Amino acid sequence: MTELFGEFIDSDHKTMRNGRGSGAKPMLSRFFGSSYAYWRVGQYGSIAGYEAVTQGGVYFAGEHTSTDFQGYMEGGAAEGERAADDILKRLH
Ligand SMILES: Cc1cc2nc3c(=O)[nH]c(=O)nc-3n(C[C@H](O)[C@H](O)[C@H](O)COP(=O)(O)OP(=O)(O)OC[C@H]3O[C@@H](n4cnc5c(N)ncnc54)[C@H](O)[C@@H]3O)c2cc1C
C-alpha cells in the first residue's frame, strides 16, 4: 500500500495507520497525477461547456466536461454516460 499510495502521513507526520484502517493521500503517490480541472475567473462565462463539444468523431468525457460537477466523481460518471449516449445516437 505504501508503494502504491505513497507514505501515509498526516499533518503531524505520523503514520495514518492504526492496524484497523489507514488513510490515503494519493497526491503523494508517484503512480497518480492527481489533479482535476477548474475554471479560472471569467472562464465559466466564456468557455465553460465547450470542453464537451465533439470534434469530428472524437468524443470527450470526464469531470472536466461537466458543467454541474466539474472536479468531482459525479461529473466524471455522468459525463461518461452522456458521451456514450451521444455515440449511440450517432450510430443509429
Ligand atoms: C486528491 C484528490 C481528491 C479528490 N477527492 C474527491 C472527492 O472526495 N470526491 C469527488 O467526487 N471527487 C474527488 N476528486 C476528484 C475525482 O477524483 C475526479 O473528479 C474523478 O476521478 C474524475 O474522473 P475522470 O474519469 O473524469 O478522470 P480520471 O479519474 O482522472 O481518469 C482519467 C484516466 O485516463 C487515463 N489517461 C490519461 N491519459 C491517457 C492516455 N493518453 N491514454 C490512456 N489513458 C489515459 C488516466 O491514467 C486515468 O486513469 C479528487 C481528486 C483528487 C486529485
Ligand as a Chemical Component Dictionary entry (heavy atoms), coordinates in Angstrom:
data_LIG
# 
_chem_comp.id                   LIG 
_chem_comp.type                 NON-POLYMER 
_chem_comp.pdbx_formal_charge   0 
_chem_comp.three_letter_code    LIG 
# 
loop_
_chem_comp_atom.comp_id 
_chem_comp_atom.atom_id 
_chem_comp_atom.alt_atom_id 
_chem_comp_atom.type_symbol 
_chem_comp_atom.charge 
_chem_comp_atom.model_Cartn_x 
_chem_comp_atom.model_Cartn_y 
_chem_comp_atom.model_Cartn_z 
_chem_comp_atom.pdbx_ordinal 
LIG C1  C1  C 0 -6.567  14.454 -4.260  1  
LIG C2  C2  C 0 -7.935  14.359 -4.886  2  
LIG C3  C3  C 0 -9.033  14.194 -4.076  3  
LIG C4  C4  C 0 -10.322 14.096 -4.645  4  
LIG N1  N1  N 0 -11.400 13.922 -3.824  5  
LIG C5  C5  C 0 -12.625 13.796 -4.366  6  
LIG C6  C6  C 0 -13.762 13.561 -3.537  7  
LIG O1  O1  O 0 -13.687 13.463 -2.301  8  
LIG N2  N2  N 0 -14.986 13.452 -4.146  9  
LIG C7  C7  C 0 -15.142 13.534 -5.505  10 
LIG O2  O2  O 0 -16.257 13.397 -6.001  11 
LIG N3  N3  N 0 -14.061 13.763 -6.302  12 
LIG C8  C8  C 0 -12.821 13.894 -5.760  13 
LIG N4  N4  N 0 -11.739 14.112 -6.576  14 
LIG C9  C9  C 0 -11.959 14.272 -7.991  15 
LIG C10 C10 C 0 -12.172 12.927 -8.674  16 
LIG O3  O3  O 0 -11.095 12.073 -8.342  17 
LIG C11 C11 C 0 -12.220 13.201 -10.182 18 
LIG O4  O4  O 0 -13.197 14.164 -10.459 19 
LIG C12 C12 C 0 -12.545 11.929 -10.959 20 
LIG O5  O5  O 0 -11.621 10.906 -10.676 21 
LIG C13 C13 C 0 -12.537 12.265 -12.441 22 
LIG O6  O6  O 0 -12.824 11.084 -13.163 23 
LIG P1  P1  P 0 -12.477 11.029 -14.692 24 
LIG O7  O7  O 0 -12.906 9.684  -15.154 25 
LIG O8  O8  O 0 -13.018 12.253 -15.371 26 
LIG O9  O9  O 0 -10.871 11.193 -14.777 27 
LIG P2  P2  P 0 -9.731  10.296 -14.143 28 
LIG O10 O10 O 0 -10.207 9.563  -12.920 29 
LIG O11 O11 O 0 -8.564  11.223 -13.998 30 
LIG O12 O12 O 0 -9.452  9.216  -15.259 31 
LIG C14 C14 C 0 -8.718  9.521  -16.417 32 
LIG C15 C15 C 0 -7.957  8.273  -16.792 33 
LIG O13 O13 O 0 -7.373  8.452  -18.090 34 
LIG C16 C16 C 0 -6.081  7.908  -18.047 35 
LIG N5  N5  N 0 -5.318  8.545  -19.127 36 
LIG C17 C17 C 0 -4.810  9.790  -19.180 37 
LIG N6  N6  N 0 -4.187  9.990  -20.353 38 
LIG C18 C18 C 0 -4.314  8.847  -21.042 39 
LIG C19 C19 C 0 -3.879  8.447  -22.329 40 
LIG N7  N7  N 0 -3.207  9.250  -23.150 41 
LIG N8  N8  N 0 -4.183  7.195  -22.745 42 
LIG C20 C20 C 0 -4.902  6.360  -21.945 43 
LIG N9  N9  N 0 -5.345  6.699  -20.707 44 
LIG C21 C21 C 0 -5.047  7.922  -20.278 45 
LIG C22 C22 C 0 -5.563  8.229  -16.655 46 
LIG O14 O14 O 0 -4.499  7.357  -16.309 47 
LIG C23 C23 C 0 -6.798  7.984  -15.816 48 
LIG O15 O15 O 0 -6.909  6.643  -15.386 49 
LIG C24 C24 C 0 -10.472 14.188 -6.033  50 
LIG C25 C25 C 0 -9.338  14.359 -6.851  51 
LIG C26 C26 C 0 -8.093  14.447 -6.285  52 
LIG C27 C27 C 0 -6.903  14.601 -7.180  53 
# 
loop_
_chem_comp_bond.comp_id 
_chem_comp_bond.atom_id_1 
_chem_comp_bond.atom_id_2 
_chem_comp_bond.value_order 
_chem_comp_bond.pdbx_ordinal 
LIG C1  C2  SING 1  
LIG C2  C3  SING 2  
LIG C2  C26 DOUB 3  
LIG C3  C4  DOUB 4  
LIG C4  N1  SING 5  
LIG C4  C24 SING 6  
LIG N1  C5  DOUB 7  
LIG C5  C6  SING 8  
LIG C5  C8  SING 9  
LIG C6  O1  DOUB 10 
LIG C6  N2  SING 11 
LIG N2  C7  SING 12 
LIG C7  O2  DOUB 13 
LIG C7  N3  SING 14 
LIG N3  C8  DOUB 15 
LIG C8  N4  SING 16 
LIG N4  C9  SING 17 
LIG N4  C24 SING 18 
LIG C9  C10 SING 19 
LIG C10 O3  SING 20 
LIG C10 C11 SING 21 
LIG C11 O4  SING 22 
LIG C11 C12 SING 23 
LIG C12 O5  SING 24 
LIG C12 C13 SING 25 
LIG C13 O6  SING 26 
LIG O6  P1  SING 27 
LIG P1  O7  DOUB 28 
LIG P1  O8  SING 29 
LIG P1  O9  SING 30 
LIG O9  P2  SING 31 
LIG P2  O10 DOUB 32 
LIG P2  O11 SING 33 
LIG P2  O12 SING 34 
LIG O12 C14 SING 35 
LIG C14 C15 SING 36 
LIG C15 O13 SING 37 
LIG C15 C23 SING 38 
LIG O13 C16 SING 39 
LIG C16 N5  SING 40 
LIG C16 C22 SING 41 
LIG N5  C17 SING 42 
LIG N5  C21 SING 43 
LIG C17 N6  DOUB 44 
LIG N6  C18 SING 45 
LIG C18 C19 SING 46 
LIG C18 C21 DOUB 47 
LIG C19 N7  SING 48 
LIG C19 N8  DOUB 49 
LIG N8  C20 SING 50 
LIG C20 N9  DOUB 51 
LIG N9  C21 SING 52 
LIG C22 O14 SING 53 
LIG C22 C23 SING 54 
LIG C23 O15 SING 55 
LIG C24 C25 DOUB 56 
LIG C25 C26 SING 57 
LIG C26 C27 SING 58 
# 
